[in-house]
Every structure is written in structure tokens, then in C-alpha cells.
Amino acid sequence: MENVLIVSSDAVRTGQLEGMFREERYREIQTADSGALARRMCRDREYDYIALDLPLSDESGYELTVELASSAGAGILLAVSAGMEETAEYYTAESGALVLARPVCKPLFSKAVRFLEAARNRIKGVRVENVRLQKKIEEIRKINRAKYILMEYLSMTEQQAHRYLEKQAMDLRITKTMVAENLLSTYDS
């Protein structure tokens, strides 16, 4: 279930944002009334969406927006006073936050939430792919280090070392990476 954090120093606007998120079928909603509290909450838990109603009682909220965007994978929505959109966009441009002027009308809010959902899903996909590629790179590094060890200690050519790793993997019915890890643990000690 997707969860939402609403950060607002104004109880009325907090209630309005909470109501609009509930209409969009979000049920797990938490609130914070200051930037400091929002930071603590985000350290303890990851949120899917964060709505900030700026300014906050203890800060403007621009730095908080940039911090949360860089550390959390959340879609971020900023609600600012009419006429302050350009200022908010200027200070939070690198965060990718979506800026809306208050009062936020329901149809625009719905479109904004759909946009944040789509953007967040794309980012999630990219992160999953990034993790997969990082893992693959690490496997290749291990295999290459194992080949180097075979070439150095057993005077094999690169082709012979490669073939040795493949044959061991087939004979032992394990991956080449596991064979490489076994070799590395033996020779790197």
C-alpha cells in the first residue's frame, strides 16, 4: 500500500490535503507540522509521496524539499501561495518536485497525483535496473579477478582461465561467479 506524508504548519490545509489524498484512494497518510519533524519521520520510514505545504513554521521548506528528493524515492508535491510558484520552482528545480499554487483544485490535484505516480514508477524501474546492472558489474569484476589469479598463479592464458571457470561451474553445477568467489577466497587470503 502506498503511503503519504503531508508536511504543513497549517491544520486546515493539512486537512484539505489529507482529504484530497483520501479521495485519490490513499489510506495510509501521516502528517508533520514542521520541517524538523518531517526529517525525523523520513529517517525512520520511507514514503511513496510527500506533500509539502510551504512555507513551514520552522523554515521555508525549499531545502527540505531538495533533501527529501535526494534521499527518498518519494514523489514530491509542493503547495505554495499563488504567485510563489516561480520562486518555489527556482529553489527546488533539482528536486523534481511538482509545484502547485494554492488553493489547489481537485481536478488539478488528481492530475498532479497521477503524474507523480507515473514519475515514481519510472524512477522505481530505473532503480531496479540500476541494482541489477551493479550486481552484474560486480559479478564480472569477480570473474575477471579470478581469471587474473589463474593467469598469475597457474600461468594460464586468459582463454584457459576462462575455460577453467566455465568447466568448474558446469562440473560443480554452480555459477561462474561462485567459482570465482571460491578462487578469490583461496588465493586472496
Contacts in CASP RR format, 6 or more apart in sequence:
PFRMAT RR
TARGET T0000
AUTHOR 0000-0000-0000
METHOD contacts of the structure
MODEL  1
MENVLIVSSDAVRTGQLEGMFREERYREIQTADSGALARRMCRDREYDYI
ALDLPLSDESGYELTVELASSAGAGILLAVSAGMEETAEYYTAESGALVL
ARPVCKPLFSKAVRFLEAARNRIKGVRVENVRLQKKIEEIRKINRAKYIL
MEYLSMTEQQAHRYLEKQAMDLRITKTMVAENLLSTYDS
1 27 0 8 1.000
1 28 0 8 1.000
2 26 0 8 1.000
2 28 0 8 1.000
2 48 0 8 1.000
2 49 0 8 1.000
3 26 0 8 1.000
3 28 0 8 1.000
3 29 0 8 1.000
3 30 0 8 1.000
3 45 0 8 1.000
3 47 0 8 1.000
3 48 0 8 1.000
3 49 0 8 1.000
4 21 0 8 1.000
4 26 0 8 1.000
4 28 0 8 1.000
4 29 0 8 1.000
4 30 0 8 1.000
4 47 0 8 1.000
4 48 0 8 1.000
4 49 0 8 1.000
4 50 0 8 1.000
4 51 0 8 1.000
5 29 0 8 1.000
5 30 0 8 1.000
5 31 0 8 1.000
5 32 0 8 1.000
5 38 0 8 1.000
5 41 0 8 1.000
5 42 0 8 1.000
5 47 0 8 1.000
5 49 0 8 1.000
5 50 0 8 1.000
5 51 0 8 1.000
5 74 0 8 1.000
6 14 0 8 1.000
6 15 0 8 1.000
6 17 0 8 1.000
6 18 0 8 1.000
6 21 0 8 1.000
6 29 0 8 1.000
6 30 0 8 1.000
6 31 0 8 1.000
6 32 0 8 1.000
6 50 0 8 1.000
6 51 0 8 1.000
6 53 0 8 1.000
7 31 0 8 1.000
7 32 0 8 1.000
7 33 0 8 1.000
7 34 0 8 1.000
7 35 0 8 1.000
7 37 0 8 1.000
7 38 0 8 1.000
7 50 0 8 1.000
7 51 0 8 1.000
7 52 0 8 1.000
7 53 0 8 1.000
7 56 0 8 1.000
7 64 0 8 1.000
8 14 0 8 1.000
8 17 0 8 1.000
8 31 0 8 1.000
8 32 0 8 1.000
8 33 0 8 1.000
8 51 0 8 1.000
8 52 0 8 1.000
8 53 0 8 1.000
8 56 0 8 1.000
8 79 0 8 1.000
9 33 0 8 1.000
9 34 0 8 1.000
9 53 0 8 1.000
9 55 0 8 1.000
9 56 0 8 1.000
9 57 0 8 1.000
9 58 0 8 1.000
10 53 0 8 1.000
11 33 0 8 1.000
13 53 0 8 1.000
13 79 0 8 1.000
13 102 0 8 1.000
14 31 0 8 1.000
14 33 0 8 1.000
14 53 0 8 1.000
16 104 0 8 1.000
17 51 0 8 1.000
17 53 0 8 1.000
17 79 0 8 1.000
17 104 0 8 1.000
18 29 0 8 1.000
18 31 0 8 1.000
20 104 0 8 1.000
20 106 0 8 1.000
20 109 0 8 1.000
21 29 0 8 1.000
21 49 0 8 1.000
21 51 0 8 1.000
21 113 0 8 1.000
22 29 0 8 1.000
23 106 0 8 1.000
24 109 0 8 1.000
24 110 0 8 1.000
24 113 0 8 1.000
26 49 0 8 1.000
30 41 0 8 1.000
30 47 0 8 1.000
32 38 0 8 1.000
32 41 0 8 1.000
33 57 0 8 1.000
34 56 0 8 1.000
34 57 0 8 1.000
34 58 0 8 1.000
35 56 0 8 1.000
35 58 0 8 1.000
35 59 0 8 1.000
35 61 0 8 1.000
35 64 0 8 1.000
36 58 0 8 1.000
38 50 0 8 1.000
38 52 0 8 1.000
38 64 0 8 1.000
38 68 0 8 1.000
39 64 0 8 1.000
39 67 0 8 1.000
41 47 0 8 1.000
42 50 0 8 1.000
42 68 0 8 1.000
42 71 0 8 1.000
42 72 0 8 1.000
46 72 0 8 1.000
46 73 0 8 1.000
46 74 0 8 1.000
47 72 0 8 1.000
47 74 0 8 1.000
48 74 0 8 1.000
48 75 0 8 1.000
48 120 0 8 1.000
49 74 0 8 1.000
49 75 0 8 1.000
49 76 0 8 1.000
49 77 0 8 1.000
49 113 0 8 1.000
49 116 0 8 1.000
49 120 0 8 1.000
50 68 0 8 1.000
50 72 0 8 1.000
50 74 0 8 1.000
50 75 0 8 1.000
50 76 0 8 1.000
50 77 0 8 1.000
51 76 0 8 1.000
51 77 0 8 1.000
51 78 0 8 1.000
51 79 0 8 1.000
52 61 0 8 1.000
52 64 0 8 1.000
52 65 0 8 1.000
52 76 0 8 1.000
52 77 0 8 1.000
52 78 0 8 1.000
52 79 0 8 1.000
52 97 0 8 1.000
53 79 0 8 1.000
53 102 0 8 1.000
54 60 0 8 1.000
54 61 0 8 1.000
54 62 0 8 1.000
54 78 0 8 1.000
54 79 0 8 1.000
54 80 0 8 1.000
54 84 0 8 1.000
54 88 0 8 1.000
55 61 0 8 1.000
56 64 0 8 1.000
60 91 0 8 1.000
62 88 0 8 1.000
62 91 0 8 1.000
62 92 0 8 1.000
65 76 0 8 1.000
65 78 0 8 1.000
65 91 0 8 1.000
65 92 0 8 1.000
65 95 0 8 1.000
65 97 0 8 1.000
66 91 0 8 1.000
66 92 0 8 1.000
66 94 0 8 1.000
66 95 0 8 1.000
68 74 0 8 1.000
68 76 0 8 1.000
68 95 0 8 1.000
69 75 0 8 1.000
69 76 0 8 1.000
69 92 0 8 1.000
69 94 0 8 1.000
69 95 0 8 1.000
69 96 0 8 1.000
69 97 0 8 1.000
70 95 0 8 1.000
73 120 0 8 1.000
73 123 0 8 1.000
74 120 0 8 1.000
75 97 0 8 1.000
75 98 0 8 1.000
75 116 0 8 1.000
75 119 0 8 1.000
75 120 0 8 1.000
76 95 0 8 1.000
76 96 0 8 1.000
76 97 0 8 1.000
76 98 0 8 1.000
76 116 0 8 1.000
77 97 0 8 1.000
77 98 0 8 1.000
77 100 0 8 1.000
77 112 0 8 1.000
77 113 0 8 1.000
77 116 0 8 1.000
78 88 0 8 1.000
78 92 0 8 1.000
78 97 0 8 1.000
78 98 0 8 1.000
78 99 0 8 1.000
78 100 0 8 1.000
79 100 0 8 1.000
79 101 0 8 1.000
79 102 0 8 1.000
79 104 0 8 1.000
80 87 0 8 1.000
80 88 0 8 1.000
80 99 0 8 1.000
80 100 0 8 1.000
80 101 0 8 1.000
80 102 0 8 1.000
81 101 0 8 1.000
81 102 0 8 1.000
82 101 0 8 1.000
82 102 0 8 1.000
83 101 0 8 1.000
84 101 0 8 1.000
85 99 0 8 1.000
85 100 0 8 1.000
85 101 0 8 1.000
88 97 0 8 1.000
88 99 0 8 1.000
89 99 0 8 1.000
92 99 0 8 1.000
98 112 0 8 1.000
98 115 0 8 1.000
98 116 0 8 1.000
100 108 0 8 1.000
100 109 0 8 1.000
100 112 0 8 1.000
104 112 0 8 1.000
139 176 0 8 1.000
139 177 0 8 1.000
139 180 0 8 1.000
142 177 0 8 1.000
142 180 0 8 1.000
142 181 0 8 1.000
142 184 0 8 1.000
143 165 0 8 1.000
143 176 0 8 1.000
143 177 0 8 1.000
143 180 0 8 1.000
145 180 0 8 1.000
145 184 0 8 1.000
146 161 0 8 1.000
146 165 0 8 1.000
146 179 0 8 1.000
146 180 0 8 1.000
146 181 0 8 1.000
146 183 0 8 1.000
146 184 0 8 1.000
147 158 0 8 1.000
147 161 0 8 1.000
147 162 0 8 1.000
147 165 0 8 1.000
148 161 0 8 1.000
149 183 0 8 1.000
149 184 0 8 1.000
149 187 0 8 1.000
149 188 0 8 1.000
150 156 0 8 1.000
150 160 0 8 1.000
150 161 0 8 1.000
150 164 0 8 1.000
150 165 0 8 1.000
150 183 0 8 1.000
151 157 0 8 1.000
151 158 0 8 1.000
151 161 0 8 1.000
153 187 0 8 1.000
154 161 0 8 1.000
156 164 0 8 1.000
165 176 0 8 1.000
165 179 0 8 1.000
165 180 0 8 1.000
165 183 0 8 1.000
166 176 0 8 1.000
168 179 0 8 1.000
169 175 0 8 1.000
169 176 0 8 1.000
169 178 0 8 1.000
169 179 0 8 1.000
172 178 0 8 1.000
172 179 0 8 1.000
END
